[in-house]
Amino acid sequence: MTLYLGCPVWSFKGWVGNFYPKGTKTSDFLREYASRLTTIEGNTTFYAIPAEKTIANWLEQTPESFRFCLKIPKAISHNGILKDYIDRAIAFVDVMRPLASRLGPMFLQLPPSYSPKLMPDLATFLDAFPNDVRLGVEVRHLDWFEDEHRNALNELLADHHMARVVIDTRPIRDLAGDALIKGSAYESLLEARERKPNVPVFEEVTTDFTFLRFIGHPEMEHNQPFISEWADRVADQLSAGKDAYVFCHSPDNYLAPYIAREFHHQISSRIKIAPLPWDDFETPNEPYQPTLF
């Protein structure tokens, strides 16, 4: 059992002087990131497939224990029928194989238009996906969350030893006084809330790993009850011998690594797990915590 914690990006200049040391160069961002967290949600591959040289650089800057969890390209997942792009998907996996042990579960994010009516298409795609590469599937059409379709999808994924990706946007949908943040630094919160899917949150366990995408609020205090809830669930799953991948977002990315560290602190208070690499730093910097009003 291993807990992997990370963010959706590593190249964020706002972390210099807090999450990253002062003066950190852009070329060293990944190295600094991987010295503190253990995985990355690779959203860049959704838009472009990296060059061979780029992948070699990723290997050089990360320890063997680090995991890249790469999103299936948009040209495959958002172009209608998945079975028409099976060859592209296999080619994408082959491009990423040089990551070797650093290649974590990939994830297939389906658009809101992809409904349970396309279940046979999804089954065909999963049948053809390389069975030596772990995969998580995220659905956004609301019909997938009705009992009949939810159970059918879970069964399909279990048959293929694949995970159902869980996205939890509750922290950014439970903000009192939305109108008061108009024109403030929190205006991005409203925009982020509109972009993220408002789907039911279930604890889906369909294989030997779980894949959680947690969309946090920019005030840490607001996240605490949700993190506590997930800490209980993840601790149980780790105790059952499953791996867990937890990716922490925040509207402007600034707080994301600190949300990840809070996840580790809470889970480690419930079950014995490996220390977070970040904890080896003698004086970790804390983020500035703005107030809402």
C-alpha positions, 0 to 999 in steps of 0.5 A: 500500500502506498499513498501518492500525493500531488498537484495538477502542475509543477511549473507555478511561479507563485510557489517560489519563495514558499513551496519552492526556495527563493530564487528557484529557476523555472528549469528546476521547478520539477526537481524541487516539486519531486523533492517534496511530493510524490506524484503529479497529475499530468494535465499537459498531455491532455493538450500535447504529447511531450517530446522524447527529450522532455520525457528524458528530462522528467526522468532525470529530475525525479526519483524512481519512487515518483509517479507521473499520472498522465491524462489521455490526450483530448484528441482521443477522449473528446472527439466523439467515439472512443473506438475510433481512436484506439490506435492513437491511445496505444501510440500515446501509451508507447510514447510514455513507456520510457518513464518505466517505473515512474509511469503511474496510472493514466486517466481518461477524462470523458466529456459531459456529452459522453453518456451511458448510451455509449457504454459499448463504445467505452467497453470496446476501448477498455478492452483494447487499452494495454493491460499492463498500464493502469487506467482511471476513468472519469465520467461527467455526464450526470446519468452515470451517477444514477444507480443502474449506470453507476453500478454497470460502470463500476462493474465494467471497470472492475472487470478491467482492473481499472479505477473510477476517478472521483472528483470532489468539488464540494469545497468550492461549492459551499462558500457563503457570501459569494457576492462579496468576493466580486472584484476580490482575489477570490473572483477566480473561485467563482470562475473555477466553480463554473468550470468544474463538474458538479457531480455526486461524490461516491467512494468508488473502489473498483480495483487495487488503487484509488484515484481522487481529484480534490478541488480545494477552497483557497482558505485551508480552514474551509477544506478541513471537514472534507479532508477529514472525511477523505482521510478516513476513507483513504486510510481504510483503503490503504489498510486494505492494501490498496494504493491511493493517488490523491491530487489536490487543486485550488483555484489559483494553484497557490494552496494546492501543495499545502492541501496535499500536505494536510491530507498526509498529516491527517491520514498519517494520524490514522494509519502508519504510512511513509513520511512525505518527502517534504517533511524532511525539510527543517523549516518548511515555508507556510503559505500566506493565508488571506482572509475572505472579508 
